[in-house]
C-alpha cells in the first residue's frame, strides 16, 4: 500500500507537486510502511485496496462516516477502471453508514475524475502545503 501511494503521488500528481522536493517530501512523509501500519490502528479510518492479479492496484481510505481520505491508483493501472470501481465501493460504504452526502478534498490531478463521477465543488480551492486542493462533495 505504501508503494502504491508513493508511486501514485510521485508519478501521477506532478501537476500538483511540480516535482518540488519540499512539497513531495511533505506529501510522502505519512505514506511510509510504518505510517500506513499506524493507519490500521486509527479507529476512525477504514482502509481499502483494489487488487488485480493478486497485486494491489489502488488504495482507498474512509475517514469517519462520510469522508474519502485516500484514493490512489498504481500508475501501471491508471485508466483501467480500477479507480472507478474503488470509488463506487467507497461511496457504497458511506451510503451504508447512513450518510446522505460524501466529501473529499481533491488534488488538481483527480478533480476531473471526480467531476465525471458526479461530484461537485464544495468551495474554492485551498492552499495545502503549497498545492491547490479542491473541497468536493456528492449527494448519495
Ligand atoms: C484520480 C485517479 C484515482 C483516477 O484513476 P484512474 O485509474 O485514472 O481512473 P479510472 O480508470 O478508474 O476511471 C477512468 C475514468 O475517469 C476519467 N478520468 C480519470 N482521470 C482523469 C483525468 N485526470 N482527467 C479526465 N478524466 C479522467 C476517465 O476518462 C475515465 O472515464 P470513462 O471510463 O468514463 O472514460 C488517478 O488518476 C490517481 O490516482 N491519480 C493520482 C492520485 C490522486 O490524485 N488521487 C486523488 C486524491 S484526492
Backbone and ligand atoms as CSV (ligand in chain L), in Angstrom:
chain,resi,resn,atom,element,x,y,z
A,1,UNK,N,N,0.829,-1.206,0.000
A,1,UNK,CA,C,0.000,0.000,0.000
A,1,UNK,C,C,0.862,1.254,0.000
A,2,UNK,N,N,1.928,1.212,0.793
A,2,UNK,CA,C,2.847,2.349,0.827
A,2,UNK,C,C,3.466,2.578,-0.551
A,3,UNK,N,N,3.858,1.503,-1.218
A,3,UNK,CA,C,4.499,1.638,-2.534
A,3,UNK,C,C,3.532,2.219,-3.561
A,4,UNK,N,N,2.261,1.774,-3.510
A,4,UNK,CA,C,1.265,2.293,-4.453
A,4,UNK,C,C,1.009,3.765,-4.187
A,5,UNK,N,N,0.820,4.119,-2.924
A,5,UNK,CA,C,0.575,5.527,-2.578
A,5,UNK,C,C,1.744,6.400,-3.037
A,6,UNK,N,N,2.945,5.917,-2.782
A,6,UNK,CA,C,4.136,6.708,-3.108
A,6,UNK,C,C,4.288,6.892,-4.616
A,7,UNK,N,N,4.132,5.795,-5.374
A,7,UNK,CA,C,4.288,5.884,-6.832
A,7,UNK,C,C,3.190,6.751,-7.443
A,8,UNK,N,N,1.974,6.630,-6.918
A,8,UNK,CA,C,0.855,7.396,-7.455
A,8,UNK,C,C,1.091,8.892,-7.261
A,9,UNK,N,N,1.515,9.254,-6.077
A,9,UNK,CA,C,1.787,10.674,-5.809
A,9,UNK,C,C,2.966,11.153,-6.650
A,10,UNK,N,N,4.037,10.394,-6.603
A,10,UNK,CA,C,5.271,10.826,-7.288
A,10,UNK,C,C,5.070,10.918,-8.801
A,11,UNK,N,N,4.414,9.905,-9.404
A,11,UNK,CA,C,4.370,9.825,-10.866
A,11,UNK,C,C,3.119,10.447,-11.486
A,12,UNK,N,N,2.009,10.430,-10.764
A,12,UNK,CA,C,0.752,10.896,-11.374
A,12,UNK,C,C,0.370,12.311,-10.961
A,13,UNK,N,N,0.886,12.782,-9.853
A,13,UNK,CA,C,0.452,14.087,-9.324
A,13,UNK,C,C,1.495,15.179,-9.549
A,14,UNK,N,N,2.232,15.067,-10.639
A,14,UNK,CA,C,3.278,16.077,-10.879
A,14,UNK,C,C,2.678,17.467,-11.108
A,15,UNK,N,N,1.451,17.535,-11.654
A,15,UNK,CA,C,0.827,18.854,-11.841
A,15,UNK,C,C,0.586,19.524,-10.487
A,16,UNK,N,N,0.441,18.714,-9.446
A,16,UNK,CA,C,0.206,19.259,-8.098
A,16,UNK,C,C,1.523,19.609,-7.395
A,17,UNK,N,N,2.459,18.640,-7.339
A,17,UNK,CA,C,3.683,18.904,-6.560
A,17,UNK,C,C,4.804,19.527,-7.394
A,18,UNK,N,N,4.636,19.492,-8.725
A,18,UNK,CA,C,5.571,20.150,-9.650
A,18,UNK,C,C,7.021,19.693,-9.412
A,19,UNK,N,N,7.167,18.474,-8.914
A,19,UNK,CA,C,8.487,17.909,-8.591
A,19,UNK,C,C,9.273,18.791,-7.623
A,20,UNK,N,N,8.570,19.566,-6.834
A,20,UNK,CA,C,9.211,20.371,-5.791
A,20,UNK,C,C,9.579,19.424,-4.636
A,21,UNK,N,N,10.878,19.265,-4.333
A,21,UNK,CA,C,11.285,18.259,-3.340
A,21,UNK,C,C,10.677,18.497,-1.962
A,22,UNK,N,N,10.485,19.754,-1.585
A,22,UNK,CA,C,9.926,20.034,-0.258
A,22,UNK,C,C,8.455,19.617,-0.207
A,23,UNK,N,N,7.700,19.979,-1.247
A,23,UNK,CA,C,6.277,19.607,-1.291
A,23,UNK,C,C,6.144,18.083,-1.323
A,24,UNK,N,N,6.960,17.452,-2.177
A,24,UNK,CA,C,6.890,15.994,-2.333
A,24,UNK,C,C,7.223,15.290,-1.006
A,25,UNK,N,N,8.271,15.751,-0.347
A,25,UNK,CA,C,8.670,15.127,0.919
A,25,UNK,C,C,7.558,15.270,1.955
A,26,UNK,N,N,6.917,16.451,2.003
A,26,UNK,CA,C,5.838,16.658,2.969
A,26,UNK,C,C,4.643,15.766,2.681
A,27,UNK,N,N,4.369,15.553,1.391
A,27,UNK,CA,C,3.219,14.728,0.995
A,27,UNK,C,C,3.481,13.251,1.292
A,28,UNK,N,N,4.734,12.818,1.067
A,28,UNK,CA,C,5.062,11.391,1.206
A,28,UNK,C,C,5.392,10.986,2.639
A,29,UNK,N,N,5.576,11.985,3.494
A,29,UNK,CA,C,6.045,11.702,4.866
A,29,UNK,C,C,5.160,10.677,5.584
A,30,UNK,N,N,3.859,10.794,5.433
A,30,UNK,CA,C,2.979,9.861,6.148
A,30,UNK,C,C,2.487,8.715,5.260
A,31,UNK,N,N,3.272,8.394,4.200
A,31,UNK,CA,C,2.900,7.268,3.321
A,31,UNK,C,C,3.925,6.137,3.421
A,32,UNK,N,N,4.791,6.169,4.413
A,32,UNK,CA,C,5.766,5.086,4.595
A,32,UNK,C,C,5.043,3.829,5.095
A,33,UNK,N,N,5.674,2.646,4.977
A,33,UNK,CA,C,5.033,1.427,5.509
A,33,UNK,C,C,4.663,1.588,6.982
A,34,UNK,N,N,5.516,2.214,7.758
A,34,UNK,CA,C,5.235,2.382,9.190
A,34,UNK,C,C,3.993,3.247,9.403
A,35,UNK,N,N,3.889,4.326,8.621
A,35,UNK,CA,C,2.741,5.217,8.791
A,35,UNK,C,C,1.453,4.557,8.297
A,36,UNK,N,N,1.567,3.741,7.221
A,36,UNK,CA,C,0.368,3.014,6.760
A,36,UNK,C,C,-0.079,2.032,7.842
A,37,UNK,N,N,0.887,1.342,8.471
A,37,UNK,CA,C,0.525,0.432,9.570
A,37,UNK,C,C,-0.223,1.174,10.668
A,38,UNK,N,N,0.238,2.384,10.971
A,38,UNK,CA,C,-0.436,3.180,12.015
A,38,UNK,C,C,-1.869,3.522,11.627
A,39,UNK,N,N,-2.103,3.677,10.296
A,39,UNK,CA,C,-3.479,3.990,9.858
A,39,UNK,C,C,-4.432,2.866,10.279
A,40,UNK,N,N,-3.922,1.608,10.268
A,40,UNK,CA,C,-4.778,0.481,10.649
A,40,UNK,C,C,-5.195,0.561,12.114
A,41,UNK,N,N,-4.417,1.269,12.918
A,41,UNK,CA,C,-4.746,1.403,14.343
A,41,UNK,C,C,-5.702,2.557,14.599
A,42,UNK,N,N,-5.983,3.349,13.576
A,42,UNK,CA,C,-6.857,4.504,13.754
A,42,UNK,C,C,-8.313,4.043,13.649
A,43,UNK,N,N,-9.060,4.079,14.754
A,43,UNK,CA,C,-10.436,3.569,14.710
A,43,UNK,C,C,-11.342,4.396,13.805
A,44,UNK,N,N,-10.884,5.578,13.446
A,44,UNK,CA,C,-11.675,6.474,12.595
A,44,UNK,C,C,-11.462,6.195,11.108
A,45,UNK,N,N,-10.437,5.368,10.789
A,45,UNK,CA,C,-10.069,5.150,9.381
A,45,UNK,C,C,-10.425,3.731,8.942
A,46,UNK,N,N,-10.978,3.605,7.731
A,46,UNK,CA,C,-11.217,2.292,7.116
A,46,UNK,C,C,-10.425,2.253,5.819
A,47,UNK,N,N,-9.529,1.264,5.716
A,47,UNK,CA,C,-8.642,1.182,4.549
A,47,UNK,C,C,-9.149,0.137,3.554
A,48,UNK,N,N,-8.948,0.406,2.277
A,48,UNK,CA,C,-9.411,-0.469,1.201
A,48,UNK,C,C,-8.313,-0.630,0.159
A,49,UNK,N,N,-8.263,-1.802,-0.455
A,49,UNK,CA,C,-7.394,-1.967,-1.616
A,49,UNK,C,C,-8.208,-2.587,-2.751
A,50,UNK,N,N,-7.841,-2.239,-3.983
A,50,UNK,CA,C,-8.354,-2.927,-5.162
A,50,UNK,C,C,-7.211,-3.785,-5.677
A,51,UNK,N,N,-7.508,-5.065,-5.940
A,51,UNK,CA,C,-6.462,-5.974,-6.401
A,51,UNK,C,C,-6.664,-6.360,-7.852
A,52,UNK,N,N,-5.544,-6.585,-8.539
A,52,UNK,CA,C,-5.582,-7.087,-9.912
A,52,UNK,C,C,-4.488,-8.148,-10.010
A,53,UNK,N,N,-4.879,-9.384,-10.323
A,53,UNK,CA,C,-3.921,-10.494,-10.382
A,53,UNK,C,C,-3.098,-10.596,-9.101
A,54,UNK,N,N,-3.743,-10.391,-7.967
A,54,UNK,CA,C,-3.062,-10.546,-6.681
A,54,UNK,C,C,-2.177,-9.383,-6.281
A,55,UNK,N,N,-2.117,-8.373,-7.119
A,55,UNK,CA,C,-1.307,-7.193,-6.785
A,55,UNK,C,C,-2.230,-6.039,-6.382
A,56,UNK,N,N,-1.752,-5.192,-5.485
A,56,UNK,CA,C,-2.547,-4.027,-5.112
A,56,UNK,C,C,-2.495,-3.017,-6.261
A,57,UNK,N,N,-3.672,-2.694,-6.801
A,57,UNK,CA,C,-3.751,-1.762,-7.933
A,57,UNK,C,C,-4.168,-0.363,-7.489
A,58,UNK,N,N,-4.860,-0.274,-6.354
A,58,UNK,CA,C,-5.298,1.044,-5.874
A,58,UNK,C,C,-5.564,0.957,-4.375
A,59,UNK,N,N,-5.445,2.096,-3.718
A,59,UNK,CA,C,-5.619,2.176,-2.265
A,59,UNK,C,C,-6.623,3.281,-1.955
A,60,UNK,N,N,-7.556,2.978,-1.060
A,60,UNK,CA,C,-8.526,3.983,-0.632
A,60,UNK,C,C,-8.668,3.989,0.872
A,61,UNK,N,N,-9.222,5.068,1.382
A,61,UNK,CA,C,-9.435,5.163,2.824
A,61,UNK,C,C,-10.653,6.039,3.081
A,62,UNK,N,N,-11.461,5.642,4.052
A,62,UNK,CA,C,-12.553,6.486,4.534
A,62,UNK,C,C,-12.182,7.010,5.907
A,63,UNK,N,N,-12.430,8.283,6.112
A,63,UNK,CA,C,-12.257,8.889,7.436
A,63,UNK,C,C,-13.637,9.191,7.995
A,64,UNK,N,N,-13.925,8.637,9.166
A,64,UNK,CA,C,-15.252,8.845,9.716
A,64,UNK,C,C,-16.280,8.205,8.797
A,65,UNK,N,N,-17.516,8.661,8.893
A,65,UNK,CA,C,-18.565,8.013,8.112
A,65,UNK,C,C,-18.693,8.525,6.700
A,66,UNK,N,N,-18.166,9.716,6.406
A,66,UNK,CA,C,-18.565,10.324,5.135
A,66,UNK,C,C,-17.432,10.939,4.309
A,67,UNK,N,N,-16.177,10.768,4.744
A,67,UNK,CA,C,-15.093,11.436,4.006
A,67,UNK,C,C,-14.143,10.437,3.351
A,68,UNK,N,N,-13.877,10.634,2.049
A,68,UNK,CA,C,-12.849,9.845,1.369
A,68,UNK,C,C,-11.508,10.523,1.637
A,69,UNK,N,N,-10.640,9.795,2.329
A,69,UNK,CA,C,-9.359,10.365,2.733
A,69,UNK,C,C,-8.234,10.020,1.773
A,70,UNK,N,N,-8.314,8.829,1.168
A,70,UNK,CA,C,-7.289,8.398,0.199
A,70,UNK,C,C,-7.978,7.756,-0.993
A,71,UNK,N,N,-7.443,7.993,-2.197
A,71,UNK,CA,C,-7.909,7.319,-3.419
A,71,UNK,C,C,-6.784,7.424,-4.441
A,72,UNK,N,N,-5.920,6.409,-4.466
A,72,UNK,CA,C,-4.707,6.473,-5.287
A,72,UNK,C,C,-4.552,5.188,-6.086
A,73,UNK,N,N,-4.331,5.334,-7.382
A,73,UNK,CA,C,-4.129,4.167,-8.237
A,73,UNK,C,C,-2.635,3.986,-8.499
A,74,UNK,N,N,-2.233,2.734,-8.624
A,74,UNK,CA,C,-0.863,2.450,-9.068
A,74,UNK,C,C,-0.737,2.951,-10.512
A,75,UNK,N,N,0.340,3.645,-10.858
A,75,UNK,CA,C,0.467,4.179,-12.213
A,75,UNK,C,C,0.267,3.134,-13.305
A,76,UNK,N,N,0.674,1.899,-13.046
A,76,UNK,CA,C,0.533,0.846,-14.065
A,76,UNK,C,C,-0.930,0.507,-14.327
A,77,UNK,N,N,-1.829,0.901,-13.418
A,77,UNK,CA,C,-3.248,0.555,-13.559
A,77,UNK,C,C,-4.118,1.765,-13.843
A,78,UNK,N,N,-3.504,2.895,-14.131
A,78,UNK,CA,C,-4.300,4.093,-14.405
A,78,UNK,C,C,-5.134,3.886,-15.672
A,79,UNK,N,N,-6.322,4.473,-15.664
A,79,UNK,CA,C,-7.252,4.423,-16.790
A,79,UNK,C,C,-7.686,2.994,-17.121
A,80,UNK,N,N,-7.608,2.107,-16.139
A,80,UNK,CA,C,-8.078,0.732,-16.366
A,80,UNK,C,C,-9.448,0.515,-15.737
A,81,UNK,N,N,-9.991,1.549,-15.102
A,81,UNK,CA,C,-11.314,1.426,-14.474
A,81,UNK,C,C,-11.258,1.035,-13.010
A,82,UNK,N,N,-10.057,0.739,-12.512
A,82,UNK,CA,C,-9.963,0.270,-11.128
A,82,UNK,C,C,-10.364,1.366,-10.139
A,83,UNK,N,N,-10.037,2.614,-10.450
A,83,UNK,CA,C,-10.386,3.693,-9.516
A,83,UNK,C,C,-11.872,3.992,-9.540
A,84,UNK,N,N,-12.483,3.838,-10.699
A,84,UNK,CA,C,-13.938,3.990,-10.763
A,84,UNK,C,C,-14.602,2.954,-9.859
A,85,UNK,N,N,-14.092,1.718,-9.919
A,85,UNK,CA,C,-14.655,0.643,-9.097
A,85,UNK,C,C,-14.410,0.913,-7.617
A,86,UNK,N,N,-13.196,1.363,-7.293
A,86,UNK,CA,C,-12.885,1.642,-5.883
A,86,UNK,C,C,-13.732,2.808,-5.374
A,87,UNK,N,N,-13.868,3.849,-6.193
A,87,UNK,CA,C,-14.674,4.999,-5.777
A,87,UNK,C,C,-16.123,4.566,-5.528
A,88,UNK,N,N,-16.662,3.726,-6.413
A,88,UNK,CA,C,-18.039,3.246,-6.221
A,88,UNK,C,C,-18.156,2.464,-4.915
A,89,UNK,N,N,-17.131,1.665,-4.599
A,89,UNK,CA,C,-17.163,0.888,-3.347
A,89,UNK,C,C,-17.093,1.811,-2.130
A,90,UNK,N,N,-16.264,2.839,-2.213
A,90,UNK,CA,C,-16.157,3.790,-1.095
A,90,UNK,C,C,-17.488,4.525,-0.904
A,91,UNK,N,N,-18.090,4.939,-2.011
A,91,UNK,CA,C,-19.375,5.638,-1.914
A,91,UNK,C,C,-20.443,4.705,-1.320
A,92,UNK,N,N,-20.417,3.417,-1.700
A,92,UNK,CA,C,-21.373,2.448,-1.146
A,92,UNK,C,C,-21.225,2.346,0.373
A,93,UNK,N,N,-19.968,2.292,0.836
A,93,UNK,CA,C,-19.731,2.202,2.284
A,93,UNK,C,C,-20.278,3.428,3.004
A,94,UNK,N,N,-20.080,4.592,2.399
A,94,UNK,CA,C,-20.578,5.827,3.018
A,94,UNK,C,C,-22.106,5.772,3.086
A,95,UNK,N,N,-22.705,5.332,1.984
A,95,UNK,CA,C,-24.169,5.201,1.950
A,95,UNK,C,C,-24.636,4.251,3.054
A,96,UNK,N,N,-23.927,3.126,3.190
A,96,UNK,CA,C,-24.320,2.128,4.194
A,96,UNK,C,C,-24.205,2.674,5.611
A,97,UNK,N,N,-23.294,3.652,5.802
A,97,UNK,CA,C,-23.138,4.213,7.154
A,97,UNK,C,C,-24.290,5.145,7.501
A,98,UNK,N,N,-25.148,5.434,6.510
A,98,UNK,CA,C,-26.307,6.274,6.766
A,98,UNK,C,C,-26.135,7.712,6.309
A,99,UNK,N,N,-24.920,8.073,5.881
A,99,UNK,CA,C,-24.695,9.442,5.421
A,99,UNK,C,C,-25.359,9.640,4.058
A,100,UNK,N,N,-25.862,10.830,3.826
A,100,UNK,CA,C,-26.506,11.109,2.538
A,100,UNK,C,C,-25.625,11.997,1.662
A,101,UNK,N,N,-24.488,12.406,2.224
A,101,UNK,CA,C,-23.568,13.244,1.460
A,101,UNK,C,C,-22.136,12.809,1.763
A,102,UNK,N,N,-21.327,12.701,0.707
A,102,UNK,CA,C,-19.920,12.318,0.867
A,102,UNK,C,C,-19.050,13.532,0.573
A,103,UNK,N,N,-17.865,13.556,1.178
A,103,UNK,CA,C,-16.974,14.685,0.914
A,103,UNK,C,C,-15.536,14.206,0.773
A,104,UNK,N,N,-14.735,15.016,0.139
A,104,UNK,CA,C,-13.310,14.744,-0.020
A,104,UNK,C,C,-12.614,16.046,-0.389
A,105,UNK,N,N,-11.302,16.020,-0.339
A,105,UNK,CA,C,-10.513,17.136,-0.854
A,105,UNK,C,C,-9.675,16.583,-1.988
A,106,UNK,N,N,-9.927,17.085,-3.200
A,106,UNK,CA,C,-9.282,16.520,-4.394
A,106,UNK,C,C,-7.962,17.219,-4.710
A,107,UNK,N,N,-7.075,16.441,-5.290
A,107,UNK,CA,C,-5.909,17.032,-5.952
A,107,UNK,C,C,-6.385,17.693,-7.247
A,108,UNK,N,N,-5.537,18.516,-7.833
A,108,UNK,CA,C,-5.820,19.031,-9.167
A,108,UNK,C,C,-5.861,17.892,-10.176
A,109,UNK,N,N,-4.991,16.910,-9.981
A,109,UNK,CA,C,-4.904,15.753,-10.880
A,109,UNK,C,C,-6.221,14.999,-10.968
A,110,UNK,N,N,-6.883,14.821,-9.824
A,110,UNK,CA,C,-8.064,13.956,-9.782
A,110,UNK,C,C,-9.378,14.710,-9.973
A,111,UNK,N,N,-9.333,16.030,-10.020
A,111,UNK,CA,C,-10.579,16.802,-9.970
A,111,UNK,C,C,-11.528,16.436,-11.120
A,112,UNK,N,N,-11.002,16.296,-12.331
A,112,UNK,CA,C,-11.875,15.955,-13.476
A,112,UNK,C,C,-12.473,14.562,-13.318
A,113,UNK,N,N,-11.694,13.674,-12.731
A,113,UNK,CA,C,-12.191,12.311,-12.463
A,113,UNK,C,C,-13.415,12.378,-11.560
A,114,UNK,N,N,-13.336,13.197,-10.496
A,114,UNK,CA,C,-14.477,13.293,-9.575
A,114,UNK,C,C,-15.648,14.008,-10.230
A,115,UNK,N,N,-15.376,15.063,-10.982
A,115,UNK,CA,C,-16.466,15.776,-11.660
A,115,UNK,C,C,-17.218,14.811,-12.577
A,116,UNK,N,N,-16.455,13.950,-13.267
A,116,UNK,CA,C,-17.077,12.982,-14.181
A,116,UNK,C,C,-17.836,11.893,-13.431
A,117,UNK,N,N,-17.579,11.804,-12.104
A,117,UNK,CA,C,-18.234,10.763,-11.296
A,117,UNK,C,C,-19.359,11.343,-10.441
A,118,UNK,N,N,-19.817,12.538,-10.775
A,118,UNK,CA,C,-20.982,13.100,-10.074
A,118,UNK,C,C,-20.665,13.962,-8.878
A,119,UNK,N,N,-19.395,14.226,-8.642
A,119,UNK,CA,C,-19.007,15.101,-7.535
A,119,UNK,C,C,-19.023,16.553,-8.006
A,120,UNK,N,N,-19.153,17.474,-7.055
A,120,UNK,CA,C,-19.067,18.885,-7.434
A,120,UNK,C,C,-18.272,19.657,-6.393
A,121,UNK,N,N,-17.840,20.845,-6.798
A,121,UNK,CA,C,-17.040,21.675,-5.896
A,121,UNK,C,C,-17.877,22.099,-4.697
A,122,UNK,N,N,-17.261,22.064,-3.517
A,122,UNK,CA,C,-17.954,22.465,-2.290
A,122,UNK,C,C,-17.378,23.762,-1.747
A,123,UNK,N,N,-16.578,24.435,-2.539
A,123,UNK,CA,C,-15.969,25.683,-2.075
A,123,UNK,C,C,-14.785,26.007,-2.957
A,124,UNK,N,N,-14.148,27.122,-2.698
A,124,UNK,CA,C,-12.992,27.497,-3.519
A,124,UNK,C,C,-11.788,26.598,-3.248
A,125,UNK,N,N,-10.856,26.548,-4.197
A,125,UNK,CA,C,-9.619,25.814,-3.991
A,125,UNK,C,C,-8.868,26.361,-2.783
A,126,UNK,N,N,-8.178,25.456,-2.072
A,126,UNK,CA,C,-7.470,25.850,-0.850
A,126,UNK,C,C,-6.003,25.495,-0.983
A,127,UNK,N,N,-5.154,26.339,-0.421
A,127,UNK,CA,C,-3.729,26.031,-0.419
A,127,UNK,C,C,-3.432,24.983,0.659
A,128,UNK,N,N,-2.743,23.919,0.271
A,128,UNK,CA,C,-2.317,22.905,1.244
A,128,UNK,C,C,-0.836,22.635,0.987
A,129,UNK,N,N,0.003,23.101,1.842
A,129,UNK,CA,C,1.463,22.907,1.738
A,129,UNK,C,C,1.990,23.287,0.355
A,130,UNK,N,N,1.487,24.391,-0.207
A,130,UNK,CA,C,1.990,24.858,-1.491
A,130,UNK,C,C,1.269,24.301,-2.694
A,131,UNK,N,N,0.226,23.492,-2.459
A,131,UNK,CA,C,-0.560,22.937,-3.572
A,131,UNK,C,C,-2.005,23.400,-3.444
A,132,UNK,N,N,-2.656,23.531,-4.612
A,132,UNK,CA,C,-4.050,23.918,-4.598
A,132,UNK,C,C,-4.903,22.644,-4.519
A,133,UNK,N,N,-5.763,22.569,-3.494
A,133,UNK,CA,C,-6.637,21.408,-3.317
A,133,UNK,C,C,-8.087,21.869,-3.397
A,134,UNK,N,N,-8.977,20.921,-3.726
A,134,UNK,CA,C,-10.355,21.285,-4.049
A,134,UNK,C,C,-11.348,20.527,-3.159
A,135,UNK,N,N,-12.023,21.240,-2.243
A,135,UNK,CA,C,-13.076,20.575,-1.469
A,135,UNK,C,C,-14.244,20.208,-2.393
A,136,UNK,N,N,-14.670,18.951,-2.311
A,136,UNK,CA,C,-15.757,18.481,-3.185
A,136,UNK,C,C,-16.740,17.651,-2.377
A,137,UNK,N,N,-17.956,17.531,-2.888
A,137,UNK,CA,C,-18.940,16.684,-2.226
A,137,UNK,C,C,-19.865,16.052,-3.249
A,138,UNK,N,N,-20.589,15.046,-2.786
A,138,UNK,CA,C,-21.538,14.349,-3.660
A,138,UNK,C,C,-22.723,13.908,-2.833
A,139,UNK,N,N,-23.915,14.178,-3.320
A,139,UNK,CA,C,-25.121,13.664,-2.665
A,139,UNK,C,C,-25.278,12.196,-3.027
A,140,UNK,N,N,-25.572,11.378,-2.040
A,140,UNK,CA,C,-25.676,9.939,-2.294
A,140,UNK,C,C,-27.137,9.491,-2.285
L,1,LIG,C1,C,-7.697,10.202,-9.902
L,1,LIG,C2,C,-7.383,8.751,-10.128
L,1,LIG,C3,C,-7.688,7.986,-8.850
L,1,LIG,C4,C,-8.263,8.241,-11.261
L,1,LIG,O1,O,-7.901,6.924,-11.518
L,1,LIG,P1,P,-7.915,6.310,-12.970
L,1,LIG,O2,O,-7.337,4.980,-12.889
L,1,LIG,O3,O,-7.283,7.259,-13.859
L,1,LIG,O4,O,-9.454,6.251,-13.235
L,1,LIG,P2,P,-10.328,5.025,-13.803
L,1,LIG,O5,O,-9.586,4.319,-14.904
L,1,LIG,O6,O,-10.887,4.174,-12.735
L,1,LIG,O7,O,-11.508,5.839,-14.392
L,1,LIG,C5,C,-11.260,6.419,-15.563
L,1,LIG,C6,C,-12.385,7.355,-15.834
L,1,LIG,O8,O,-12.097,8.606,-15.217
L,1,LIG,C7,C,-11.741,9.537,-16.226
L,1,LIG,N1,N,-10.539,10.184,-15.736
L,1,LIG,C8,C,-9.658,9.718,-14.859
L,1,LIG,N2,N,-8.702,10.611,-14.607
L,1,LIG,C9,C,-8.991,11.664,-15.349
L,1,LIG,C10,C,-8.382,12.902,-15.538
L,1,LIG,N3,N,-7.237,13.259,-14.931
L,1,LIG,N4,N,-8.947,13.743,-16.375
L,1,LIG,C11,C,-10.077,13.396,-17.016
L,1,LIG,N5,N,-10.703,12.246,-16.876
L,1,LIG,C12,C,-10.174,11.374,-16.062
L,1,LIG,C13,C,-11.502,8.752,-17.471
L,1,LIG,O9,O,-11.876,9.481,-18.607
L,1,LIG,C14,C,-12.428,7.555,-17.292
L,1,LIG,O10,O,-13.745,7.824,-17.622
L,1,LIG,P3,P,-14.554,6.812,-18.574
L,1,LIG,O11,O,-14.339,5.435,-18.029
L,1,LIG,O12,O,-15.954,7.273,-18.463
L,1,LIG,O13,O,-13.939,7.025,-19.906
L,1,LIG,C15,C,-5.926,8.531,-10.548
L,1,LIG,O14,O,-5.649,9.333,-11.672
L,1,LIG,C16,C,-4.929,8.817,-9.456
L,1,LIG,O15,O,-4.694,8.003,-8.593
L,1,LIG,N6,N,-4.293,9.994,-9.506
L,1,LIG,C17,C,-3.234,10.320,-8.621
L,1,LIG,C18,C,-3.654,10.353,-7.188
L,1,LIG,C19,C,-4.741,11.314,-6.907
L,1,LIG,O16,O,-4.723,12.450,-7.335
L,1,LIG,N7,N,-5.694,10.819,-6.140
L,1,LIG,C20,C,-6.811,11.573,-5.691
L,1,LIG,C21,C,-6.541,12.082,-4.317
L,1,LIG,S1,S,-7.921,13.096,-3.825
